[in-house]
Amino acid sequence: MPYDPTLVQPMRDELTAAGFEELTTPEEVERFLADASGSALVVINSVCGCAAGMARPGVRLALQEGPRPDRLATVFAGQDLEATARLRAHFPDVPPSSPSMALFRDGELVFFLPRHRIEGRDALGVASELIAAFARHCAAPDA
């Protein structure tokens, strides 16, 4: 059963305040991913402690440094059930995990940060891994 929307709203707001577009339906997920140009980061948000203490703060820190994805979106596991399932269908070889983060480049999944690589770290550790991924996949090509 999905969590009470009023309890989840502050967790949603952490990412939307940082510029993330909320994807709450399968159609919104498809529309977002249909624009396959450039880079896009999608965060699968969650109510768990590692989302609160590591994932959300880590991604917000990472977006303050160097290159960043062209587009940002989020789905909420345990709340936006159909949207989360539709997003996960775009990377079927990756086991479901929340929180987690998927980085796409030109429509292709190029980096995935699952829950087991978020748990047990601090926000700076998560941010440093994302910053490295952004440098590899979001930086403008050398002229």
N, C-alpha and C positions, 0 to 999 in steps of 0.2 A: 504494500500500500504506500502511495507517495506521502512524503512528509507534508505537514501543514505549511501551506504557502507563506503564511505570515512569519513563521519561524525561519524559513529559508531565505526570505527576501534580503536580509543583510548580507548573506553569503553571495547572493547574486549581485548585489550592489557593489561589492568589492571589485568585481571584474568589469561591470558595465561602467563604473566610474573611471576605470583605467582605459576605456575605449573599446571594450569588447561588445560585439553585437550578440544579443541572446537569440538562440535558435531553439524555439519551443515546439516546433512541429516538423514532421518529416519533410514537408514541402519547403520549409525555410532552410533545412539542411541541404536539400538538393539545389535550391537556388544559390546558396552561398558557395557550394562546391562546383557549381556549373561554371562559375567564373574561374577558369583554371589558369589565368595568367598571373605571373609573379608568385609571391609566397603568401601563405595563409597559415595561421596558428589557430587550432581549435583546442580549447581546454574542456575536458570532461570534469566538471565541478562535482563536489560531493560535500556531505555534511560531516565527514569524519575529521578527526583531529589533525591528520596529516595534510588535509586540504586547507584547514584553517591556519596551521602553524608553519607549513612548508610550501605547499603548492601555490596557493593564491599569493602570499607575500613574495615567494620566489619569482613567479612570473612577472609580478609588478616591478620588482627590482631589475629583472633582466631587460625589461622594455625601456629602462632609463639609460642603458648602455649601448653604444655603437649601433650597428645595423639592427633593424627590427623587421618583423614580417610586414608585408603590405596591408594585410587584412587580419582582423582578430575576431574570433567568435567563441561562443561557449554554449554547451548544453549542460543540463543538470541531471546527473544520474540520480535515480530515486525520486525524481520529480517530473522531468520531461522524458518519460519512458520511451515513447515512440520515436522522438527525435534522437535520443541517445542510441537506440537500436539502429536507426537509419545511418547515423554517423559511423557506428562500428561496422556496418555492412560494407563500408568503403575500405576497410582494412581487415578482411576476414581471417587472415593468417596471424593476427595479433590477438591474444587472449583478452577478453573484457577486463578492464581495470579502471577503477576510479578512486581517487582522482588520477588523471593522466593527461598527456598533452601530445597532440599530433601536429606535425609541421609538414605542410605540403608545399611543393615547388612545381609550378606549371602543371598542377593537377595530380602530381605523383607524391605519395607518402615518402618523405625522405628522412624523417626522424620521428621517433616515438619515445616518450618518457613515461613508463608505466609506474604504477603505484609502488612496486617493490624497489624502484630506484628513487622514490621520493621519501618513503618511510625511513625514519632513523637518521635523516639528514636535517640540517637547518635550512632556512630560506636562502642563505648565501650559497650553500652547496647546490641547491636546485637552480638558483639564478646563474651560477657559473657554468653549469652544464647547458642551460638554455642559451646563454651568451655565446658559447662555443658553437652551438648548432646554428644560431642566427648568423654568426660570422661565416660559416661554411655555406649556408643555403640562402641567406637573405641579402648578402652584400652585393653591391653592384659589380658586374664583371669589370675587370681591368680594361681600360681603353687602349 
